[in-house]
Amino acid sequence: MESGPAIFAGAVFTLFGGGILAWTVVRVRQGEPVAHGVNRVASATLSSVAGSGALALGMWCFTRV
C-alpha cells in the first residue's frame, strides 16, 4: 500500500533533477548564465549539485518500493 507514494515521489524527484541538469547543460553550452545576476560558475555548480541531489533522492525513493 505504501509503494504508490514512493513511486510518485521518486518520479517527481527524478524528473525534477533531470530537468535541472538538462537546463544547466543547455545554458552552459550556449555560454549563457544559468541564473541571472549570479556568477556563471557558481550558478552552474549549484544547479548541478541540486539536480544530482534530486536524482539521488528519486533513486532512493525507488529503492523503497
Distance bins in CASP14 RR format, pairs under 12 A and 6 or more apart:
PFRMAT RR
TARGET T0000
AUTHOR 0000-0000-0000
RMODE 2
METHOD distances of the structure
MODEL  1
1 7 0 0 0 0 0 1 0 0 0 0 0
1 65 0 0 0 0 0 1 0 0 0 0 0
2 8 0 0 0 0 0 1 0 0 0 0 0
2 9 0 0 0 0 0 1 0 0 0 0 0
2 61 0 0 0 0 0 1 0 0 0 0 0
2 64 0 0 0 0 1 0 0 0 0 0 0
2 65 0 0 0 0 1 0 0 0 0 0 0
3 9 0 0 0 0 0 1 0 0 0 0 0
3 10 0 0 0 0 0 1 0 0 0 0 0
3 61 0 0 0 0 0 1 0 0 0 0 0
3 62 0 0 0 0 1 0 0 0 0 0 0
3 63 0 0 0 0 0 1 0 0 0 0 0
3 64 0 0 0 0 1 0 0 0 0 0 0
3 65 1 0 1 0 0 0 0 0 0 0 0
4 10 0 0 0 0 1 0 0 0 0 0 0
4 11 0 0 0 0 1 0 0 0 0 0 0
4 61 0 0 0 0 0 1 0 0 0 0 0
4 62 0 0 0 0 0 1 0 0 0 0 0
4 64 0 0 0 0 0 1 0 0 0 0 0
4 65 1 0 0 1 0 0 0 0 0 0 0
5 11 0 0 0 0 0 1 0 0 0 0 0
5 12 0 0 0 0 0 1 0 0 0 0 0
5 61 0 0 0 0 1 0 0 0 0 0 0
5 64 0 0 0 0 1 0 0 0 0 0 0
5 65 0 0 0 0 1 0 0 0 0 0 0
6 12 0 0 0 0 0 1 0 0 0 0 0
6 13 0 0 0 0 0 1 0 0 0 0 0
6 57 0 0 0 0 0 1 0 0 0 0 0
6 58 0 0 0 0 1 0 0 0 0 0 0
6 59 0 0 0 0 0 1 0 0 0 0 0
6 60 0 0 0 0 1 0 0 0 0 0 0
6 61 1 0 1 0 0 0 0 0 0 0 0
6 62 1 0 0 1 0 0 0 0 0 0 0
6 63 0 0 0 0 1 0 0 0 0 0 0
6 64 1 0 1 0 0 0 0 0 0 0 0
6 65 1 0 1 0 0 0 0 0 0 0 0
7 13 0 0 0 0 0 1 0 0 0 0 0
7 14 0 0 0 0 0 1 0 0 0 0 0
7 58 0 0 0 0 0 1 0 0 0 0 0
7 61 1 0 0 1 0 0 0 0 0 0 0
7 62 1 0 0 1 0 0 0 0 0 0 0
7 63 0 0 0 0 0 1 0 0 0 0 0
7 64 0 0 0 0 1 0 0 0 0 0 0
7 65 1 0 1 0 0 0 0 0 0 0 0
8 14 0 0 0 0 0 1 0 0 0 0 0
8 15 0 0 0 0 0 1 0 0 0 0 0
8 58 0 0 0 0 0 1 0 0 0 0 0
8 61 0 0 0 0 1 0 0 0 0 0 0
8 62 0 0 0 0 0 1 0 0 0 0 0
8 64 0 0 0 0 0 1 0 0 0 0 0
8 65 0 0 0 0 0 1 0 0 0 0 0
9 15 0 0 0 0 0 1 0 0 0 0 0
9 16 0 0 0 0 0 1 0 0 0 0 0
9 54 0 0 0 0 0 1 0 0 0 0 0
9 57 0 0 0 0 1 0 0 0 0 0 0
9 58 1 0 0 1 0 0 0 0 0 0 0
9 59 0 0 0 0 0 1 0 0 0 0 0
9 60 0 0 0 0 1 0 0 0 0 0 0
9 61 1 0 1 0 0 0 0 0 0 0 0
9 62 0 0 0 0 1 0 0 0 0 0 0
9 63 0 0 0 0 0 1 0 0 0 0 0
9 64 0 0 0 0 1 0 0 0 0 0 0
9 65 0 0 0 0 0 1 0 0 0 0 0
10 16 0 0 0 0 1 0 0 0 0 0 0
10 17 0 0 0 0 0 1 0 0 0 0 0
10 18 0 0 0 0 0 1 0 0 0 0 0
10 54 0 0 0 0 1 0 0 0 0 0 0
10 55 0 0 0 0 1 0 0 0 0 0 0
10 56 0 0 0 0 0 1 0 0 0 0 0
10 57 1 0 0 1 0 0 0 0 0 0 0
10 58 1 0 1 0 0 0 0 0 0 0 0
10 59 1 0 0 1 0 0 0 0 0 0 0
10 60 0 0 0 0 1 0 0 0 0 0 0
10 61 1 1 0 0 0 0 0 0 0 0 0
10 62 1 0 1 0 0 0 0 0 0 0 0
10 63 0 0 0 0 1 0 0 0 0 0 0
10 64 0 0 0 0 1 0 0 0 0 0 0
10 65 0 0 0 0 1 0 0 0 0 0 0
11 17 0 0 0 0 0 1 0 0 0 0 0
11 18 0 0 0 0 0 1 0 0 0 0 0
11 54 0 0 0 0 0 1 0 0 0 0 0
11 55 0 0 0 0 0 1 0 0 0 0 0
11 57 0 0 0 0 0 1 0 0 0 0 0
11 58 1 0 0 1 0 0 0 0 0 0 0
11 59 0 0 0 0 0 1 0 0 0 0 0
11 61 0 0 0 0 1 0 0 0 0 0 0
11 62 0 0 0 0 1 0 0 0 0 0 0
11 65 0 0 0 0 0 1 0 0 0 0 0
12 18 0 0 0 0 0 1 0 0 0 0 0
12 19 0 0 0 0 0 1 0 0 0 0 0
12 54 0 0 0 0 1 0 0 0 0 0 0
12 55 0 0 0 0 0 1 0 0 0 0 0
12 57 0 0 0 0 1 0 0 0 0 0 0
12 58 1 0 0 1 0 0 0 0 0 0 0
12 61 0 0 0 0 1 0 0 0 0 0 0
12 62 0 0 0 0 0 1 0 0 0 0 0
13 19 0 0 0 0 0 1 0 0 0 0 0
13 20 0 0 0 0 0 1 0 0 0 0 0
13 50 0 0 0 0 0 1 0 0 0 0 0
13 51 0 0 0 0 1 0 0 0 0 0 0
13 52 0 0 0 0 0 1 0 0 0 0 0
13 53 0 0 0 0 1 0 0 0 0 0 0
13 54 1 0 1 0 0 0 0 0 0 0 0
13 55 1 0 0 1 0 0 0 0 0 0 0
13 56 0 0 0 0 1 0 0 0 0 0 0
13 57 1 0 1 0 0 0 0 0 0 0 0
13 58 1 1 0 0 0 0 0 0 0 0 0
13 59 0 0 0 0 1 0 0 0 0 0 0
13 60 0 0 0 0 1 0 0 0 0 0 0
13 61 1 0 0 1 0 0 0 0 0 0 0
13 62 0 0 0 0 1 0 0 0 0 0 0
13 64 0 0 0 0 0 1 0 0 0 0 0
14 20 0 0 0 0 0 1 0 0 0 0 0
14 21 0 0 0 0 0 1 0 0 0 0 0
14 51 0 0 0 0 0 1 0 0 0 0 0
14 52 0 0 0 0 0 1 0 0 0 0 0
14 53 0 0 0 0 0 1 0 0 0 0 0
14 54 1 0 0 1 0 0 0 0 0 0 0
14 55 1 0 0 1 0 0 0 0 0 0 0
14 56 0 0 0 0 1 0 0 0 0 0 0
14 57 0 0 0 0 1 0 0 0 0 0 0
14 58 1 0 1 0 0 0 0 0 0 0 0
14 59 1 0 0 1 0 0 0 0 0 0 0
14 60 0 0 0 0 0 1 0 0 0 0 0
14 61 0 0 0 0 1 0 0 0 0 0 0
14 62 1 0 0 1 0 0 0 0 0 0 0
15 21 0 0 0 0 0 1 0 0 0 0 0
15 22 0 0 0 0 0 1 0 0 0 0 0
15 51 0 0 0 0 0 1 0 0 0 0 0
15 54 0 0 0 0 1 0 0 0 0 0 0
15 55 0 0 0 0 1 0 0 0 0 0 0
15 57 0 0 0 0 0 1 0 0 0 0 0
15 58 0 0 0 0 1 0 0 0 0 0 0
15 61 0 0 0 0 0 1 0 0 0 0 0
16 22 0 0 0 0 0 1 0 0 0 0 0
16 23 0 0 0 0 0 1 0 0 0 0 0
16 47 0 0 0 0 0 1 0 0 0 0 0
16 50 0 0 0 0 1 0 0 0 0 0 0
16 51 1 0 0 1 0 0 0 0 0 0 0
16 52 0 0 0 0 0 1 0 0 0 0 0
16 53 0 0 0 0 1 0 0 0 0 0 0
16 54 1 0 1 0 0 0 0 0 0 0 0
16 55 0 0 0 0 1 0 0 0 0 0 0
16 56 0 0 0 0 0 1 0 0 0 0 0
16 57 0 0 0 0 1 0 0 0 0 0 0
16 58 0 0 0 0 1 0 0 0 0 0 0
16 61 0 0 0 0 0 1 0 0 0 0 0
17 23 0 0 0 0 1 0 0 0 0 0 0
17 24 0 0 0 0 1 0 0 0 0 0 0
17 25 0 0 0 0 0 1 0 0 0 0 0
17 47 0 0 0 0 1 0 0 0 0 0 0
17 48 0 0 0 0 0 1 0 0 0 0 0
17 49 0 0 0 0 0 1 0 0 0 0 0
17 50 1 0 0 1 0 0 0 0 0 0 0
17 51 1 0 1 0 0 0 0 0 0 0 0
17 52 1 0 0 1 0 0 0 0 0 0 0
17 53 1 0 0 1 0 0 0 0 0 0 0
17 54 1 1 0 0 0 0 0 0 0 0 0
17 55 1 0 1 0 0 0 0 0 0 0 0
17 56 0 0 0 0 1 0 0 0 0 0 0
17 57 0 0 0 0 1 0 0 0 0 0 0
17 58 0 0 0 0 1 0 0 0 0 0 0
17 59 0 0 0 0 0 1 0 0 0 0 0
18 24 0 0 0 0 1 0 0 0 0 0 0
18 25 0 0 0 0 1 0 0 0 0 0 0
18 26 0 0 0 0 0 1 0 0 0 0 0
18 47 0 0 0 0 0 1 0 0 0 0 0
18 48 0 0 0 0 0 1 0 0 0 0 0
18 50 0 0 0 0 0 1 0 0 0 0 0
18 51 1 0 0 1 0 0 0 0 0 0 0
18 52 0 0 0 0 1 0 0 0 0 0 0
18 53 0 0 0 0 0 1 0 0 0 0 0
18 54 1 0 0 1 0 0 0 0 0 0 0
18 55 1 0 0 1 0 0 0 0 0 0 0
18 56 0 0 0 0 0 1 0 0 0 0 0
18 57 0 0 0 0 0 1 0 0 0 0 0
18 58 0 0 0 0 0 1 0 0 0 0 0
18 59 0 0 0 0 0 1 0 0 0 0 0
19 25 0 0 0 0 1 0 0 0 0 0 0
19 26 0 0 0 0 1 0 0 0 0 0 0
19 27 0 0 0 0 0 1 0 0 0 0 0
19 47 0 0 0 0 1 0 0 0 0 0 0
19 48 0 0 0 0 0 1 0 0 0 0 0
19 50 0 0 0 0 0 1 0 0 0 0 0
19 51 1 0 0 1 0 0 0 0 0 0 0
19 52 0 0 0 0 0 1 0 0 0 0 0
19 54 0 0 0 0 1 0 0 0 0 0 0
19 55 0 0 0 0 1 0 0 0 0 0 0
20 26 0 0 0 0 0 1 0 0 0 0 0
20 27 0 0 0 0 0 1 0 0 0 0 0
20 34 0 0 0 0 1 0 0 0 0 0 0
20 35 0 0 0 0 0 1 0 0 0 0 0
20 43 0 0 0 0 0 1 0 0 0 0 0
20 44 0 0 0 0 0 1 0 0 0 0 0
20 46 0 0 0 0 0 1 0 0 0 0 0
20 47 1 0 1 0 0 0 0 0 0 0 0
20 48 0 0 0 0 1 0 0 0 0 0 0
20 49 0 0 0 0 1 0 0 0 0 0 0
20 50 1 0 1 0 0 0 0 0 0 0 0
20 51 1 0 1 0 0 0 0 0 0 0 0
20 52 0 0 0 0 1 0 0 0 0 0 0
20 53 0 0 0 0 1 0 0 0 0 0 0
20 54 1 0 0 1 0 0 0 0 0 0 0
20 55 0 0 0 0 1 0 0 0 0 0 0
21 27 0 0 0 0 0 1 0 0 0 0 0
21 28 0 0 0 0 0 1 0 0 0 0 0
21 34 0 0 0 0 0 1 0 0 0 0 0
21 44 0 0 0 0 0 1 0 0 0 0 0
21 47 1 0 0 1 0 0 0 0 0 0 0
21 48 1 0 0 1 0 0 0 0 0 0 0
21 49 0 0 0 0 0 1 0 0 0 0 0
21 50 0 0 0 0 1 0 0 0 0 0 0
21 51 1 0 1 0 0 0 0 0 0 0 0
21 52 1 0 0 1 0 0 0 0 0 0 0
21 53 0 0 0 0 1 0 0 0 0 0 0
21 54 0 0 0 0 1 0 0 0 0 0 0
21 55 1 0 0 1 0 0 0 0 0 0 0
21 56 0 0 0 0 0 1 0 0 0 0 0
22 28 0 0 0 0 0 1 0 0 0 0 0
22 29 0 0 0 0 0 1 0 0 0 0 0
22 34 0 0 0 0 0 1 0 0 0 0 0
22 47 0 0 0 0 0 1 0 0 0 0 0
22 48 0 0 0 0 0 1 0 0 0 0 0
22 51 0 0 0 0 1 0 0 0 0 0 0
22 55 0 0 0 0 0 1 0 0 0 0 0
23 29 0 0 0 0 0 1 0 0 0 0 0
23 30 0 0 0 0 0 1 0 0 0 0 0
23 32 0 0 0 0 0 1 0 0 0 0 0
23 33 0 0 0 0 0 1 0 0 0 0 0
23 34 1 0 0 1 0 0 0 0 0 0 0
23 35 0 0 0 0 0 1 0 0 0 0 0
23 43 0 0 0 0 0 1 0 0 0 0 0
23 44 0 0 0 0 0 1 0 0 0 0 0
23 47 1 0 0 1 0 0 0 0 0 0 0
23 48 0 0 0 0 0 1 0 0 0 0 0
23 50 0 0 0 0 0 1 0 0 0 0 0
23 51 0 0 0 0 1 0 0 0 0 0 0
24 30 0 0 0 0 0 1 0 0 0 0 0
24 31 0 0 0 0 0 1 0 0 0 0 0
24 32 0 0 0 0 0 1 0 0 0 0 0
24 33 0 0 0 0 0 1 0 0 0 0 0
24 34 1 0 1 0 0 0 0 0 0 0 0
24 35 0 0 0 0 1 0 0 0 0 0 0
24 40 0 0 0 0 0 1 0 0 0 0 0
24 41 0 0 0 0 0 1 0 0 0 0 0
24 43 0 0 0 0 1 0 0 0 0 0 0
24 44 1 0 1 0 0 0 0 0 0 0 0
24 45 0 0 0 0 1 0 0 0 0 0 0
24 46 0 0 0 0 1 0 0 0 0 0 0
24 47 1 0 1 0 0 0 0 0 0 0 0
24 48 1 0 1 0 0 0 0 0 0 0 0
24 49 0 0 0 0 0 1 0 0 0 0 0
24 50 0 0 0 0 1 0 0 0 0 0 0
24 51 1 0 0 1 0 0 0 0 0 0 0
24 52 0 0 0 0 0 1 0 0 0 0 0
25 31 0 0 0 0 0 1 0 0 0 0 0
25 32 0 0 0 0 0 1 0 0 0 0 0
25 34 0 0 0 0 1 0 0 0 0 0 0
25 44 0 0 0 0 1 0 0 0 0 0 0
25 47 0 0 0 0 1 0 0 0 0 0 0
25 48 0 0 0 0 1 0 0 0 0 0 0
25 51 0 0 0 0 0 1 0 0 0 0 0
26 32 0 0 0 0 1 0 0 0 0 0 0
26 34 0 0 0 0 1 0 0 0 0 0 0
26 44 0 0 0 0 0 1 0 0 0 0 0
26 47 0 0 0 0 0 1 0 0 0 0 0
27 33 1 0 0 1 0 0 0 0 0 0 0
27 34 1 0 1 0 0 0 0 0 0 0 0
27 35 0 0 0 0 1 0 0 0 0 0 0
27 36 0 0 0 0 0 1 0 0 0 0 0
27 38 0 0 0 0 0 1 0 0 0 0 0
27 40 0 0 0 0 1 0 0 0 0 0 0
27 43 0 0 0 0 1 0 0 0 0 0 0
27 44 1 0 0 1 0 0 0 0 0 0 0
27 47 0 0 0 0 1 0 0 0 0 0 0
27 48 0 0 0 0 0 1 0 0 0 0 0
28 34 1 0 0 1 0 0 0 0 0 0 0
28 35 0 0 0 0 0 1 0 0 0 0 0
28 40 0 0 0 0 1 0 0 0 0 0 0
28 41 0 0 0 0 1 0 0 0 0 0 0
28 43 0 0 0 0 1 0 0 0 0 0 0
28 44 1 0 1 0 0 0 0 0 0 0 0
28 45 0 0 0 0 0 1 0 0 0 0 0
28 47 0 0 0 0 1 0 0 0 0 0 0
28 48 0 0 0 0 1 0 0 0 0 0 0
29 44 0 0 0 0 0 1 0 0 0 0 0
30 40 0 0 0 0 0 1 0 0 0 0 0
30 44 0 0 0 0 0 1 0 0 0 0 0
31 40 1 0 0 1 0 0 0 0 0 0 0
31 41 0 0 0 0 0 1 0 0 0 0 0
31 43 0 0 0 0 0 1 0 0 0 0 0
31 44 0 0 0 0 1 0 0 0 0 0 0
32 40 0 0 0 0 1 0 0 0 0 0 0
32 43 0 0 0 0 0 1 0 0 0 0 0
32 44 0 0 0 0 0 1 0 0 0 0 0
33 39 0 0 0 0 1 0 0 0 0 0 0
33 40 1 0 1 0 0 0 0 0 0 0 0
33 41 0 0 0 0 1 0 0 0 0 0 0
33 42 0 0 0 0 1 0 0 0 0 0 0
33 43 1 0 0 1 0 0 0 0 0 0 0
33 44 0 0 0 0 1 0 0 0 0 0 0
33 46 0 0 0 0 0 1 0 0 0 0 0
33 47 0 0 0 0 0 1 0 0 0 0 0
34 40 1 0 0 1 0 0 0 0 0 0 0
34 41 0 0 0 0 1 0 0 0 0 0 0
34 42 0 0 0 0 1 0 0 0 0 0 0
34 43 1 0 1 0 0 0 0 0 0 0 0
34 44 1 0 1 0 0 0 0 0 0 0 0
34 45 0 0 0 0 1 0 0 0 0 0 0
34 46 0 0 0 0 1 0 0 0 0 0 0
34 47 1 0 1 0 0 0 0 0 0 0 0
34 48 0 0 0 0 1 0 0 0 0 0 0
34 49 0 0 0 0 0 1 0 0 0 0 0
34 50 0 0 0 0 0 1 0 0 0 0 0
34 51 0 0 0 0 0 1 0 0 0 0 0
35 41 0 0 0 0 0 1 0 0 0 0 0
35 42 0 0 0 0 1 0 0 0 0 0 0
35 43 1 0 1 0 0 0 0 0 0 0 0
35 44 0 0 0 0 1 0 0 0 0 0 0
35 45 0 0 0 0 0 1 0 0 0 0 0
35 46 0 0 0 0 1 0 0 0 0 0 0
35 47 1 0 0 1 0 0 0 0 0 0 0
35 50 0 0 0 0 0 1 0 0 0 0 0
36 43 0 0 0 0 1 0 0 0 0 0 0
37 43 0 0 0 0 1 0 0 0 0 0 0
38 44 0 0 0 0 1 0 0 0 0 0 0
38 45 0 0 0 0 0 1 0 0 0 0 0
38 46 0 0 0 0 1 0 0 0 0 0 0
38 47 0 0 0 0 1 0 0 0 0 0 0
39 45 0 0 0 0 1 0 0 0 0 0 0
39 46 0 0 0 0 1 0 0 0 0 0 0
40 46 0 0 0 0 0 1 0 0 0 0 0
40 47 0 0 0 0 0 1 0 0 0 0 0
41 47 0 0 0 0 0 1 0 0 0 0 0
41 48 0 0 0 0 0 1 0 0 0 0 0
42 48 0 0 0 0 0 1 0 0 0 0 0
42 49 0 0 0 0 0 1 0 0 0 0 0
43 49 0 0 0 0 0 1 0 0 0 0 0
43 50 0 0 0 0 0 1 0 0 0 0 0
44 50 0 0 0 0 0 1 0 0 0 0 0
44 51 0 0 0 0 0 1 0 0 0 0 0
45 51 0 0 0 0 0 1 0 0 0 0 0
45 52 0 0 0 0 0 1 0 0 0 0 0
46 52 0 0 0 0 0 1 0 0 0 0 0
46 53 0 0 0 0 0 1 0 0 0 0 0
47 53 0 0 0 0 0 1 0 0 0 0 0
47 54 0 0 0 0 0 1 0 0 0 0 0
48 54 0 0 0 0 0 1 0 0 0 0 0
48 55 0 0 0 0 0 1 0 0 0 0 0
49 55 0 0 0 0 0 1 0 0 0 0 0
49 56 0 0 0 0 0 1 0 0 0 0 0
50 56 0 0 0 0 0 1 0 0 0 0 0
50 57 0 0 0 0 0 1 0 0 0 0 0
51 57 0 0 0 0 1 0 0 0 0 0 0
51 58 0 0 0 0 0 1 0 0 0 0 0
52 58 0 0 0 0 0 1 0 0 0 0 0
52 59 0 0 0 0 0 1 0 0 0 0 0
53 59 0 0 0 0 1 0 0 0 0 0 0
53 60 0 0 0 0 1 0 0 0 0 0 0
53 61 0 0 0 0 0 1 0 0 0 0 0
54 60 0 0 0 0 0 1 0 0 0 0 0
54 61 0 0 0 0 0 1 0 0 0 0 0
55 61 0 0 0 0 0 1 0 0 0 0 0
55 62 0 0 0 0 0 1 0 0 0 0 0
56 62 0 0 0 0 0 1 0 0 0 0 0
56 63 0 0 0 0 0 1 0 0 0 0 0
57 63 0 0 0 0 0 1 0 0 0 0 0
57 64 0 0 0 0 0 1 0 0 0 0 0
58 64 0 0 0 0 1 0 0 0 0 0 0
58 65 0 0 0 0 0 1 0 0 0 0 0
59 65 0 0 0 0 0 1 0 0 0 0 0
END
